[in-house]
Amino acid sequence: ENTSIGLHWVGPDGIIQWANKADFEMLGFRAEEYIGRHIADFHADQPVIDDILTRLKADERLRDYEARLRCKDGTIKTVLIDSSVLWENGKFIHTQCFTRNITEKKNAEEALAASEERFRRLVSLMPAAGYACDEEGRITFYNRRAAELWGREPKVNEDQQRFCGAHRCWFNGEVVPPEKTPMAVAVREGESFRDLEPQFESPEGI
């Protein structure tokens, strides 16, 4: 009853038999407004709850199943569901469903994805070469001018190509290994650089 994670039981007919306080209060309902209703009434996507019930009736255990639930005020919350069925002598008694609210995390991920997409569009239009790496140095994005500068088009998210898309990077007449390029230092140590003059070698040696 007192756990902070939502928990409810749903019968084979889809009716909510019992729920703890965290479960119905997460959606802004009182117990009498929630218990006794069909679980589909609270799902924003009918195909999703249909799939959940079908899987549970087939005795499948659900873990980290993402769903969208509709609150009393009409807003939507994104949750992760862990659920299984209590069976007795082959009879479906009720589900045991734990619900975790991940709305803030989901909203943050979507905002980040939108920001990254805006960045990609902006860099694509830049007259200068531009590219991005993840924390491991894998190139996640580059624009057309970067490919022209490198003389090649490396695959994104490739383990073998890290920190720089060129075949070789030169500084002061010496080849600099990828893990020591300015991008690598920037990613690993947070240091920034301006007005460097590297030379990039293409696979053809140009």
Buried (B, 14 or more C-beta within 10 A) or exposed (E): EEEEEBBBBBBBEBBBBBBBBBBBBBBBBEBEEBBEBBBBEBBBBEEBBEBBBEBBEEEEEBEEBEBBBBBEEEEEBBBBBBBBBEEEEEEBBBBBBBBBBBBEEBEEEEEEEEEEEEEBEEBEEEEEBBBBBEEEBBBEBBBBBBBEBBBBEBEBEEEEBBBBBBBBBBBEEEEBEBEEBBBBBBBEEEEEEEEEEBEBBEEEEE
